Amino acid sequence: MSDENYEPSKAFYDAASFASKSPQMKTVSNNVKLELYALYKMVTVSRNPRGSRPSIFDMTGRAKWDAWAAESKASNASNQPTEEIENRYIALCTKYGWVPSSKGQDEGNSSEAGTSTAGQYTTLEESVDDIDWDAPYDPAEDKYRHGGKGMGNKVSVLQEEDDGDQMESTTIHGLAVLGDAEKLKTLLDLDVEADVNEKDEYGYTALHLAADRGHPSIARLLLQRGADVSILDADGFSALELAEASGKEEVVQVLKQE
């Protein structure tokens, strides 16, 4: 567990049962499912994700790992105790329909007494595994992968700023993700010393992100400004390989011309 000898409350496991079994939870956003997954793991397994980050082609595994890591980073930075993480989990379940009660609970809203074992509610993970990563891209859903995910048919992890319902960015990486070639050109014209080959914290260059998101105009502009097609990301893939893996044929053609 995340804290030695920490024992989650029965309410926590009741809420987990609801989250894994209630039909109401099938309609919540991917971000909520991933947040519930991350908080549950932090309470029942460990504060930080176990093992190495999954392969770029394991989209679901990577999304889950990233969600866990993101929540872990935030809670560690604020020295949040496990009890508060548990309370956050319960509050989130309550927000989406769980009603604490000692009796009269409907199916999926309770657990039997004495069943508070971390491994019981395996279908909570299954609800995350069922996420359709190939659904049309929705920026509002792009929190943890910011690869989202309805994170769309893409394979990378991004950093973005969320301003209401609109994503704004003044960085090379952010504009590469958004596909705003005009703003990116302006940014590069204003900052002639900008390094177009700089990697973000996940090991991606702007060209990697443009390739994975399918923005040929961005890829073309970056190449004109000196982007190196041979640079590999943290998983050992080039921008061309990412474009091929995510089916971005227009970008593939741009990169193959180099």
Sequence and secondary structure as in RCSB ss.txt:
>XXXX:A:sequence
MSDENYEPSKAFYDAASFASKSPQMKTVSNNVKLELYALYKMVTVSRNPRGSRPSIFDMTGRAKWDAWAAESKAS
NASNQPTEEIENRYIALCTKYGWVPSSKGQDEGNSSEAGTSTAGQYTTLEESVDDIDWDAPYDPAEDKYRHGGKG
MGNKVSVLQEEDDGDQMESTTIHGLAVLGDAEKLKTLLDLDVEADVNEKDEYGYTALHLAADRGHPSIARLLLQR
GADVSILDADGFSALELAEASGKEEVVQVLKQE
>XXXX:A:secstr
  STT    HHHHHHHHHHHH GGGGGS HHHHHHHHHHHHHHHT SS  SS   TT HHHHHHHHHHHHHHHHH
HHTT  HHHHHHHHHHHHHHTT    SS   TTS   TT   TTS THHHHHHHT  TTS   GGG SS SS   
  S       EEETTEEE  SHHHHHHHT HHHHHHHHHH TT  TT   TTS  HHHHHHHHT HHHHHHHHHT
T  TT   TTS  HHHHHHHTT HHHHHHHHT 
